[in-house]
């Protein structure tokens, strides 16, 4: 009884000395003692800030042809030459496409060879829904300008030192010098197209760029004729260039200005130079080079000479 009375007196004294603060603590202790949980103010949650990446845009001076959520997959530009002629360029973004080489119905010769469906002289049914571009190949194999391999079948002997576009099993393409910079070790080629010596090497025009006849026989011996070429920049993007009237230096310079550090000339003369593009995979193709002879659907119905298709992968 004496202890209980002393405790009561102590509590009363503390309560009158500490005021409401101790009373509040006492209430909390009392709540805990009674089994009732103390009320805690809820924590404030701040929602994370979501940043939307800007949409892809083409390079300065280029026009977007096909845009994906992450890249301008195909873009195009036109360069006007001193005489008023134009060079059309198309850039295919690395990682967004697969390149396929097709044989023509007459060249290169395919007698006794069974090519894959996507290596024949017409765009295959499997390719059509993915097709975003198509362009011409190189010189006739009878000129000796270089070899051809399609789907693992060598249709014309491959020559060391020739400018070459080398395609692996995944459709990745590399432009370089055969036996020197391509093929890349550990990445076997399934298709190869060669044509002459490099038009551009190390970001510079070939030393013999001014010797125009060495870049192919032209109709009537003219110097400025329809020409085409294929280059590649350090990022691995492929760049096609085509014109209905240009010198080898014009085509090469346009590719260098577009960022190409290596390039090879493709076919020349008006009958053979062609570039067709679509804004969506499988969409309608449009003839991209002003004045090109053949309709945009030529490769869909078949062609006599080799050509390339560009198929969307993303």
C-alpha positions as a Markdown table, in Angstrom:
| # | Residue | x | y | z |
|---|---|---|---|---|
| 1 | Unk | 0.0 | 0.0 | 0.0 |
| 2 | Unk | 2.8 | 2.4 | 0.8 |
| 3 | Unk | 4.6 | 1.6 | -2.6 |
| 4 | Unk | 1.4 | 2.1 | -4.6 |
| 5 | Unk | 0.7 | 5.4 | -3.0 |
| 6 | Unk | 4.2 | 6.6 | -3.8 |
| 7 | Unk | 3.9 | 5.6 | -7.4 |
| 8 | Unk | 0.6 | 7.4 | -7.8 |
| 9 | Unk | 2.1 | 10.6 | -6.2 |
| 10 | Unk | 5.1 | 10.4 | -8.6 |
| 11 | Unk | 2.9 | 10.1 | -11.7 |
| 12 | Unk | 0.7 | 13.0 | -10.6 |
| 13 | Unk | 3.8 | 15.2 | -10.0 |
| 14 | Unk | 5.3 | 14.3 | -13.5 |
| 15 | Unk | 1.9 | 15.0 | -15.1 |
| 16 | Unk | 1.6 | 18.5 | -13.6 |
| 17 | Unk | 5.3 | 19.3 | -14.4 |
| 18 | Unk | 5.5 | 18.1 | -18.0 |
| 19 | Unk | 2.1 | 19.1 | -19.2 |
| 20 | Unk | 0.6 | 17.7 | -22.3 |
| 21 | Unk | 3.9 | 16.2 | -23.7 |
| 22 | Unk | 4.2 | 13.7 | -21.0 |
| 23 | Unk | 0.5 | 13.1 | -21.0 |
| 24 | Unk | 0.8 | 12.3 | -24.8 |
| 25 | Unk | 3.6 | 9.9 | -24.2 |
| 26 | Unk | 1.6 | 8.4 | -21.4 |
| 27 | Unk | -1.4 | 8.0 | -23.7 |
| 28 | Unk | 0.9 | 6.2 | -26.3 |
| 29 | Unk | 2.2 | 3.9 | -23.6 |
| 30 | Unk | -1.3 | 3.3 | -22.4 |
| 31 | Unk | -2.4 | 2.5 | -25.9 |
| 32 | Unk | 0.5 | 0.1 | -26.3 |
| 33 | Unk | -0.3 | -1.4 | -22.9 |
| 34 | Unk | -3.9 | -1.9 | -23.9 |
| 35 | Unk | -3.0 | -3.6 | -27.2 |
| 36 | Unk | -4.3 | -0.7 | -29.5 |
| 37 | Unk | -1.7 | 0.2 | -32.2 |
| 38 | Unk | -0.4 | 3.7 | -32.3 |
| 39 | Unk | -1.6 | 5.8 | -35.3 |
| 40 | Unk | 1.4 | 6.7 | -37.6 |
| 41 | Unk | 1.1 | 9.4 | -40.4 |
| 42 | Unk | 1.3 | 7.8 | -43.9 |
| 43 | Unk | 4.6 | 8.3 | -45.8 |
| 44 | Unk | 4.4 | 10.6 | -48.8 |
| 45 | Unk | 5.1 | 8.8 | -52.1 |
| 46 | Unk | 6.5 | 10.8 | -55.0 |
| 47 | Unk | 5.6 | 9.3 | -58.5 |
| 48 | Unk | 8.7 | 8.8 | -60.7 |
| 49 | Unk | 9.2 | 11.2 | -63.5 |
| 50 | Unk | 8.8 | 9.5 | -66.9 |
| 51 | Unk | 10.9 | 10.9 | -69.7 |
| 52 | Unk | 9.7 | 10.2 | -73.3 |
| 53 | Unk | 12.7 | 10.0 | -75.7 |
| 54 | Unk | 12.4 | 12.3 | -78.6 |
| 55 | Unk | 11.3 | 10.7 | -81.9 |
| 56 | Unk | 14.1 | 9.8 | -84.4 |
| 57 | Unk | 14.9 | 12.5 | -86.9 |
| 58 | Unk | 16.9 | 12.2 | -90.2 |
| 59 | Unk | 20.4 | 13.5 | -90.6 |
| 60 | Unk | 20.7 | 17.2 | -91.5 |
| 61 | Unk | 19.9 | 17.6 | -95.2 |
| 62 | Unk | 18.3 | 14.2 | -95.5 |
| 63 | Unk | 14.6 | 13.2 | -95.8 |
| 64 | Unk | 13.1 | 10.3 | -93.8 |
| 65 | Unk | 11.7 | 7.5 | -95.9 |
| 66 | Unk | 11.1 | 4.9 | -93.2 |
| 67 | Unk | 11.0 | 5.6 | -89.5 |
| 68 | Unk | 10.8 | 3.1 | -86.6 |
| 69 | Unk | 10.3 | 3.9 | -82.9 |
| 70 | Unk | 14.0 | 3.9 | -82.4 |
| 71 | Unk | 15.6 | 4.9 | -85.7 |
| 72 | Unk | 15.3 | 6.5 | -89.1 |
| 73 | Unk | 15.7 | 3.2 | -90.9 |
| 74 | Unk | 15.9 | 4.6 | -94.4 |
| 75 | Unk | 16.6 | 8.1 | -95.4 |
| 76 | Unk | 17.3 | 9.8 | -98.7 |
| 77 | Unk | 19.0 | 12.9 | -100.1 |
| 78 | Unk | 19.8 | 14.5 | -103.4 |
| 79 | Unk | 23.0 | 16.2 | -104.4 |
| 80 | Unk | 23.1 | 18.6 | -107.3 |
| 81 | Unk | 26.2 | 18.6 | -109.5 |
| 82 | Unk | 27.8 | 21.6 | -111.2 |
| 83 | Unk | 26.1 | 20.7 | -114.5 |
| 84 | Unk | 22.7 | 20.5 | -112.9 |
| 85 | Unk | 22.6 | 16.7 | -112.8 |
| 86 | Unk | 21.7 | 15.0 | -109.5 |
| 87 | Unk | 23.1 | 12.1 | -107.4 |
| 88 | Unk | 20.5 | 10.3 | -105.3 |
| 89 | Unk | 21.6 | 8.7 | -102.0 |
| 90 | Unk | 19.8 | 6.3 | -99.8 |
| 91 | Unk | 21.1 | 5.4 | -96.3 |
| 92 | Unk | 20.0 | 2.1 | -94.8 |
| 93 | Unk | 20.6 | 2.1 | -91.0 |
| 94 | Unk | 22.6 | -0.8 | -89.6 |
| 95 | Unk | 20.6 | -3.1 | -87.5 |
| 96 | Unk | 17.3 | -2.3 | -89.2 |
| 97 | Unk | 17.6 | -4.4 | -92.4 |
| 98 | Unk | 18.8 | -7.6 | -94.0 |
| 99 | Unk | 20.6 | -7.4 | -97.4 |
| 100 | Unk | 20.0 | -10.1 | -100.0 |
| 101 | Unk | 21.8 | -10.7 | -103.3 |
| 102 | Unk | 19.8 | -12.0 | -106.2 |
| 103 | Unk | 21.1 | -13.5 | -109.5 |
| 104 | Unk | 19.6 | -12.2 | -112.7 |
| 105 | Unk | 17.8 | -14.5 | -115.1 |
| 106 | Unk | 20.7 | -14.3 | -117.6 |
| 107 | Unk | 23.7 | -13.0 | -115.5 |
| 108 | Unk | 25.4 | -14.4 | -113.6 |
| 109 | Unk | 24.9 | -17.8 | -115.2 |
| 110 | Unk | 23.3 | -20.3 | -112.8 |
| 111 | Unk | 23.1 | -23.4 | -115.0 |
| 112 | Unk | 23.2 | -26.6 | -112.8 |
| 113 | Unk | 22.9 | -24.6 | -109.6 |
| 114 | Unk | 19.9 | -24.6 | -107.2 |
| 115 | Unk | 19.8 | -21.2 | -105.6 |
| 116 | Unk | 17.7 | -20.4 | -102.5 |
| 117 | Unk | 14.3 | -18.8 | -103.2 |
| 118 | Unk | 15.6 | -15.5 | -102.0 |
| 119 | Unk | 18.6 | -15.7 | -104.4 |
| 120 | Unk | 16.7 | -16.0 | -107.7 |
| 121 | Unk | 15.9 | -13.5 | -110.4 |
| 122 | Unk | 12.6 | -12.3 | -108.8 |
| 123 | Unk | 11.7 | -11.0 | -105.3 |
| 124 | Unk | 10.4 | -14.0 | -103.4 |
| 125 | Unk | 7.0 | -14.3 | -101.8 |
| 126 | Unk | 8.7 | -14.5 | -98.4 |
| 127 | Unk | 10.6 | -11.3 | -99.0 |
| 128 | Unk | 7.7 | -9.2 | -100.3 |
| 129 | Unk | 6.1 | -8.3 | -96.9 |
| 130 | Unk | 9.5 | -7.2 | -95.6 |
| 131 | Unk | 10.8 | -5.3 | -98.7 |
| 132 | Unk | 11.8 | -1.6 | -98.1 |
| 133 | Unk | 14.3 | -1.2 | -100.9 |
| 134 | Unk | 16.0 | -2.7 | -103.9 |
| 135 | Unk | 18.8 | -1.7 | -106.2 |
| 136 | Unk | 21.0 | -2.9 | -109.1 |
| 137 | Unk | 24.1 | -5.1 | -108.8 |
| 138 | Unk | 27.4 | -4.9 | -110.6 |
| 139 | Unk | 28.9 | -5.3 | -114.1 |
| 140 | Unk | 28.2 | -8.4 | -116.2 |
| 141 | Unk | 30.5 | -11.2 | -115.1 |
| 142 | Unk | 31.9 | -11.5 | -118.6 |
| 143 | Unk | 33.8 | -8.2 | -118.1 |
| 144 | Unk | 36.0 | -9.9 | -115.4 |
| 145 | Unk | 35.3 | -7.0 | -113.0 |
| 146 | Unk | 34.8 | -9.4 | -110.1 |
| 147 | Unk | 33.2 | -12.6 | -108.8 |
| 148 | Unk | 29.8 | -13.5 | -107.5 |
| 149 | Unk | 28.7 | -15.9 | -104.7 |
| 150 | Unk | 25.0 | -16.4 | -103.8 |
| 151 | Unk | 23.8 | -18.6 | -101.1 |
| 152 | Unk | 27.1 | -20.3 | -100.8 |
| 153 | Unk | 27.3 | -21.0 | -104.6 |
| 154 | Unk | 30.2 | -19.4 | -106.4 |
| 155 | Unk | 28.8 | -18.3 | -109.8 |
| 156 | Unk | 31.9 | -16.4 | -110.9 |
| 157 | Unk | 35.4 | -16.8 | -109.4 |
| 158 | Unk | 36.1 | -14.4 | -106.5 |
| 159 | Unk | 39.2 | -12.3 | -107.0 |
| 160 | Unk | 41.5 | -11.0 | -104.2 |
| 161 | Unk | 41.8 | -7.2 | -104.1 |
| 162 | Unk | 38.4 | -6.5 | -105.6 |
| 163 | Unk | 36.0 | -4.1 | -104.0 |
| 164 | Unk | 33.3 | -6.4 | -102.5 |
| 165 | Unk | 30.1 | -6.3 | -100.6 |
| 166 | Unk | 30.0 | -9.4 | -98.3 |
| 167 | Unk | 26.8 | -10.7 | -96.7 |
| 168 | Unk | 26.7 | -13.1 | -93.8 |
| 169 | Unk | 23.9 | -15.6 | -92.8 |
| 170 | Unk | 22.1 | -12.9 | -90.8 |
| 171 | Unk | 22.0 | -10.5 | -93.8 |
| 172 | Unk | 24.6 | -8.2 | -92.3 |
| 173 | Unk | 26.6 | -6.5 | -95.1 |
| 174 | Unk | 30.2 | -5.2 | -95.1 |
| 175 | Unk | 31.8 | -3.3 | -97.9 |
| 176 | Unk | 35.6 | -3.7 | -98.3 |
| 177 | Unk | 38.5 | -5.2 | -100.2 |
| 178 | Unk | 38.3 | -9.0 | -100.6 |
| 179 | Unk | 41.1 | -10.8 | -98.9 |
| 180 | Unk | 42.1 | -7.6 | -96.9 |
| 181 | Unk | 39.2 | -6.1 | -95.0 |
| 182 | Unk | 36.5 | -8.6 | -95.9 |
| 183 | Unk | 35.3 | -11.3 | -95.1 |
| 184 | Unk | 35.7 | -10.8 | -91.3 |
| 185 | Unk | 37.3 | -13.7 | -89.5 |
| 186 | Unk | 34.7 | -15.8 | -87.7 |
| 187 | Unk | 31.8 | -14.4 | -89.7 |
| 188 | Unk | 31.4 | -16.6 | -92.8 |
| 189 | Unk | 30.0 | -15.1 | -95.9 |
| 190 | Unk | 27.0 | -16.6 | -97.7 |
| 191 | Unk | 26.9 | -14.1 | -100.6 |
| 192 | Unk | 29.5 | -11.8 | -102.2 |
| 193 | Unk | 29.4 | -9.3 | -105.0 |
| 194 | Unk | 32.6 | -7.9 | -106.4 |
| 195 | Unk | 33.1 | -5.1 | -108.8 |
| 196 | Unk | 36.4 | -3.4 | -109.8 |
| 197 | Unk | 38.8 | -1.9 | -107.2 |
| 198 | Unk | 37.5 | 0.4 | -104.5 |
| 199 | Unk | 35.9 | 3.7 | -105.5 |
| 200 | Unk | 36.5 | 5.0 | -102.0 |
| 201 | Unk | 39.0 | 3.7 | -99.5 |
| 202 | Unk | 39.9 | 5.1 | -96.2 |
| 203 | Unk | 37.5 | 8.0 | -96.7 |
| 204 | Unk | 39.3 | 9.2 | -99.9 |
| 205 | Unk | 38.7 | 8.8 | -103.6 |
| 206 | Unk | 40.6 | 6.2 | -105.4 |
| 207 | Unk | 43.9 | 7.4 | -106.8 |
| 208 | Unk | 42.8 | 6.5 | -110.4 |
| 209 | Unk | 39.4 | 8.2 | -110.1 |
| 210 | Unk | 40.2 | 10.6 | -112.9 |
| 211 | Unk | 40.9 | 7.7 | -115.4 |
| 212 | Unk | 37.2 | 7.5 | -116.3 |
| 213 | Unk | 37.5 | 4.7 | -118.9 |
| 214 | Unk | 38.9 | 2.4 | -116.2 |
| 215 | Unk | 35.6 | 2.6 | -114.4 |
| 216 | Unk | 33.7 | 0.8 | -117.1 |
| 217 | Unk | 32.8 | 1.0 | -120.8 |
| 218 | Unk | 30.0 | 3.5 | -121.5 |
| 219 | Unk | 27.5 | 3.9 | -124.2 |
| 220 | Unk | 29.0 | 6.1 | -127.0 |
| 221 | Unk | 32.2 | 6.5 | -124.9 |
| 222 | Unk | 30.7 | 9.3 | -122.9 |
| 223 | Unk | 32.3 | 10.2 | -119.6 |
| 224 | Unk | 29.3 | 11.4 | -117.6 |
| 225 | Unk | 26.7 | 8.6 | -117.7 |
| 226 | Unk | 24.3 | 6.7 | -115.4 |
| 227 | Unk | 26.3 | 5.3 | -112.5 |
| 228 | Unk | 25.8 | 3.7 | -109.2 |
| 229 | Unk | 27.8 | 2.7 | -106.2 |
| 230 | Unk | 27.5 | 1.3 | -102.7 |
| 231 | Unk | 29.4 | 2.6 | -99.7 |
| 232 | Unk | 29.5 | 2.1 | -95.9 |
| 233 | Unk | 30.1 | 4.5 | -93.0 |
| 234 | Unk | 32.0 | 3.6 | -89.7 |
| 235 | Unk | 28.6 | 2.9 | -88.0 |
| 236 | Unk | 27.9 | 0.1 | -90.5 |
| 237 | Unk | 25.2 | 2.0 | -92.4 |
| 238 | Unk | 25.0 | 1.1 | -96.1 |
| 239 | Unk | 24.7 | 4.1 | -98.5 |
| 240 | Unk | 23.6 | 3.6 | -102.1 |
| 241 | Unk | 24.3 | 6.4 | -104.6 |
| 242 | Unk | 22.9 | 6.6 | -108.1 |
| 243 | Unk | 22.6 | 9.1 | -110.9 |
| 244 | Unk | 21.6 | 9.2 | -114.6 |
| 245 | Unk | 24.6 | 11.4 | -115.4 |
| 246 | Unk | 27.8 | 11.5 | -113.3 |
| 247 | Unk | 31.5 | 10.9 | -113.3 |
| 248 | Unk | 33.1 | 8.3 | -111.0 |
| 249 | Unk | 34.4 | 11.2 | -108.9 |
| 250 | Unk | 30.9 | 12.7 | -108.6 |
| 251 | Unk | 29.5 | 9.4 | -107.2 |
| 252 | Unk | 32.5 | 8.9 | -104.9 |
| 253 | Unk | 32.5 | 12.4 | -103.6 |
| 254 | Unk | 28.7 | 12.3 | -102.8 |
| 255 | Unk | 29.3 | 9.1 | -100.8 |
| 256 | Unk | 32.2 | 10.6 | -98.9 |
| 257 | Unk | 30.1 | 13.7 | -98.1 |
| 258 | Unk | 27.4 | 11.3 | -96.8 |
| 259 | Unk | 29.9 | 9.7 | -94.4 |
| 260 | Unk | 31.1 | 6.7 | -96.4 |
| 261 | Unk | 34.7 | 5.6 | -95.7 |
| 262 | Unk | 34.7 | 2.7 | -98.2 |
| 263 | Unk | 32.7 | 2.3 | -101.4 |
| 264 | Unk | 32.6 | 0.2 | -104.6 |
| 265 | Unk | 31.1 | 1.2 | -108.0 |
| 266 | Unk | 28.1 | -0.9 | -109.1 |
| 267 | Unk | 26.6 | -1.0 | -112.5 |
| 268 | Unk | 26.7 | 1.9 | -115.0 |
| 269 | Unk | 24.7 | 3.0 | -118.1 |
| 270 | Unk | 21.0 | 4.0 | -118.1 |
| 271 | Unk | 19.6 | 0.5 | -118.7 |
| 272 | Unk | 20.9 | -0.9 | -115.5 |
| 273 | Unk | 21.0 | 1.8 | -112.7 |
| 274 | Unk | 18.0 | 1.5 | -110.4 |
| 275 | Unk | 16.9 | 2.3 | -106.9 |
| 276 | Unk | 13.4 | 1.7 | -105.5 |
| 277 | Unk | 12.2 | 2.5 | -102.0 |
| 278 | Unk | 9.1 | 1.9 | -99.8 |
| 279 | Unk | 8.1 | 3.9 | -96.7 |
| 280 | Unk | 6.8 | 0.7 | -94.9 |
| 281 | Unk | 7.8 | -2.9 | -95.2 |
| 282 | Unk | 5.9 | -4.5 | -98.0 |
| 283 | Unk | 4.5 | -1.1 | -99.1 |
| 284 | Unk | 4.4 | 0.3 | -102.6 |
| 285 | Unk | 7.8 | 0.9 | -104.1 |
| 286 | Unk | 8.7 | 4.2 | -105.7 |
| 287 | Unk | 11.5 | 4.9 | -108.2 |
| 288 | Unk | 14.0 | 7.0 | -106.3 |
| 289 | Unk | 16.4 | 8.1 | -109.1 |
| 290 | Unk | 15.0 | 10.8 | -111.3 |
| 291 | Unk | 14.9 | 9.6 | -114.9 |
| 292 | Unk | 15.7 | 5.9 | -114.1 |
| 293 | Unk | 14.6 | 3.7 | -117.0 |
| 294 | Unk | 12.9 | 0.8 | -115.2 |
| 295 | Unk | 9.6 | 0.9 | -113.3 |
| 296 | Unk | 9.7 | 0.6 | -109.5 |
| 297 | Unk | 8.2 | -2.9 | -109.8 |
| 298 | Unk | 10.9 | -4.3 | -112.1 |
| 299 | Unk | 12.5 | -6.5 | -109.5 |
| 300 | Unk | 9.1 | -7.8 | -108.3 |
| 301 | Unk | 8.4 | -9.2 | -111.8 |
| 302 | Unk | 12.0 | -10.4 | -112.3 |
| 303 | Unk | 15.2 | -9.0 | -113.9 |
| 304 | Unk | 18.0 | -10.2 | -116.2 |
| 305 | Unk | 20.8 | -8.9 | -114.1 |
| 306 | Unk | 21.8 | -9.4 | -110.4 |
| 307 | Unk | 20.3 | -7.1 | -107.9 |
| 308 | Unk | 19.9 | -6.5 | -104.1 |
| 309 | Unk | 16.9 | -6.4 | -101.9 |
| 310 | Unk | 16.7 | -4.7 | -98.5 |
| 311 | Unk | 14.4 | -6.4 | -96.0 |
| 312 | Unk | 13.2 | -4.8 | -92.7 |
| 313 | Unk | 14.2 | -6.5 | -89.5 |
| 314 | Unk | 12.9 | -3.9 | -87.1 |
